[in-house]
Amino acid sequence: MSEFACTPGQTVGPFFHCALPYDGDNRLVDVDHPDAIRLHGTVYDGAGDGVPDALVELWQPGPDGNVVAQPGSLRRANAFTGWGRCATDVTGGYSFTTLTPPSFFAVTVFARGLLNRLFTRAYLPSVELDHLPAGLDAARRDTLVCVAEPTGYRFDIHLQGERETVFLVYHGDPR
């Protein structure tokens, strides 16, 4: 018996807003925490429109540079866990309440039309960029840098187009 030709991959959904968000998912610390900052931005598609059905995950160490190694990310229990999740709103906006890491936020994006998640970094503007983006030209490197604001940082994510954010590939990640 002969083998059938493979069919192209296809997304169904996304269904992120149905099951993945939970109460407090975008609050890595309480808003009242004395060192709380806001990391926010918009996820844009290739046409420059906000993506209303994306999901952004945030991974980061604490201000001391240590990665929290304790269970409870979903429960929080008033402890910083270094991980959060935020569904975008109708304009593509997302927002996290968190603490300032030493150098960057690790960001993962899930969105319609993507068969796999995308990885990027949001570097603080005051940090010298590490070896990862050093080989990029300045215009591309700038897509990895947050904009400082009085209450924290803004980091817009462009999935395609002229201002496309630099995305990273991790070894072992199926592409």
C-alpha positions in Angstrom: 0.0 0.0 0.0 1.4 3.4 -0.9 1.7 6.3 1.6 -0.5 9.3 1.1 1.0 12.7 0.6 1.3 14.8 3.8 -1.1 17.7 4.1 -0.1 21.2 5.2 -0.4 22.1 8.8 -3.5 24.1 9.7 -4.5 26.1 12.8 -7.9 25.7 14.3 -8.8 28.5 16.6 -7.1 30.1 18.5 -8.9 29.1 21.7 -6.6 30.9 24.1 -9.3 33.0 25.7 -11.4 29.9 26.5 -9.1 27.9 28.7 -5.7 29.4 29.3 -6.3 32.7 31.1 -7.0 32.6 34.9 -7.5 35.2 37.6 -4.3 37.1 38.3 -2.5 35.6 35.3 -0.9 39.0 34.4 0.0 40.0 37.9 3.4 38.6 38.9 3.1 40.9 42.0 0.3 42.8 43.5 -0.2 46.3 42.2 0.4 47.6 45.7 3.9 46.0 45.9 6.4 48.9 46.5 8.6 47.8 43.5 5.8 47.0 41.1 6.2 48.1 37.5 4.0 47.8 34.5 5.2 46.0 31.3 2.8 46.6 28.5 2.4 46.8 24.8 0.5 45.8 21.7 0.8 42.7 19.5 0.6 43.8 15.8 0.1 41.7 12.7 1.8 42.2 9.4 -0.7 44.9 8.3 -0.1 46.9 11.5 -3.4 46.0 13.1 -3.6 44.9 16.8 -4.1 41.1 17.2 -7.1 40.7 19.5 -6.7 37.0 20.1 -3.0 36.5 21.0 -1.6 35.3 24.3 1.6 36.7 25.7 3.7 34.8 28.4 6.3 36.5 30.5 9.3 34.7 32.1 11.8 36.5 34.2 14.2 36.4 37.2 13.6 38.6 40.2 15.4 41.9 40.6 18.3 40.0 42.3 18.8 37.9 39.1 17.6 34.7 40.7 15.1 32.5 38.9 12.3 31.5 41.3 12.3 27.8 41.8 9.1 27.1 43.7 5.7 25.8 42.7 2.7 28.0 42.7 2.7 30.1 39.5 -1.0 29.7 39.2 -1.8 30.3 42.8 0.7 33.2 43.3 0.1 33.2 47.1 1.5 36.7 47.3 4.9 35.5 46.1 6.7 36.5 43.0 7.0 33.5 40.7 8.7 35.0 37.6 6.0 33.8 35.2 2.7 35.3 33.9 0.3 35.1 31.1 -1.9 37.7 29.4 -4.5 37.5 26.7 -4.6 40.5 24.4 -7.6 42.8 24.5 -9.7 43.8 21.4 -6.9 46.3 20.3 -4.1 43.8 20.7 -2.9 45.3 24.0 -1.4 43.3 26.9 -0.2 44.4 30.3 1.8 42.8 33.2 2.3 44.0 36.8 5.8 42.7 37.7 9.2 43.6 39.1 12.2 44.9 37.1 14.6 42.1 36.1 18.4 42.8 35.9 18.5 42.9 32.1 15.5 41.5 30.1 12.1 39.9 30.1 11.7 36.6 28.2 8.5 36.8 26.1 6.6 34.0 24.4 3.8 34.8 21.9 0.9 32.5 20.8 -1.3 33.9 18.0 -3.6 33.0 15.2 -1.8 31.8 12.1 1.2 30.5 14.1 1.8 26.8 14.2 4.4 27.3 17.0 4.9 29.9 19.6 7.4 32.7 19.1 10.2 33.6 21.5 11.8 37.0 22.0 13.4 39.1 24.6 12.5 42.6 25.9 15.7 44.2 27.0 15.7 47.1 29.5 16.8 50.3 27.8 19.5 50.9 30.4 21.2 47.5 29.8 24.1 46.9 27.4 22.8 44.2 25.1 24.4 40.8 25.6 26.0 38.6 23.0 22.7 37.4 21.5 21.7 40.5 19.5 25.2 41.8 18.9 25.3 40.4 15.4 22.1 42.3 14.4 22.1 45.7 12.7 20.9 48.6 14.9 17.4 48.8 13.5 16.7 45.1 14.1 18.3 45.3 17.6 16.0 48.1 18.5 13.0 45.7 18.2 14.3 44.0 21.3 14.5 47.1 23.5 11.7 48.3 25.8 10.8 52.0 26.0 11.0 53.4 29.5 7.9 55.0 30.9 7.2 56.6 34.3 5.5 53.5 35.6 7.5 50.8 33.8 8.2 49.8 30.2 6.4 49.5 26.9 7.3 46.6 24.5 5.4 46.3 21.3 5.5 43.0 19.4 5.3 43.1 15.6 4.7 39.6 14.2 5.6 40.5 10.6 6.3 43.5 8.4 8.9 46.3 8.2 9.1 46.6 12.0 9.0 42.8 12.7 10.3 41.9 16.2 13.4 39.7 16.3 12.3 36.2 17.2 14.6 33.5 18.6 14.9 29.9 17.8 15.8 27.4 20.6 17.5 24.1 19.8 15.1 21.3 20.0 12.1 23.5 19.3 10.1 22.0 16.4 10.1 24.4 13.5 
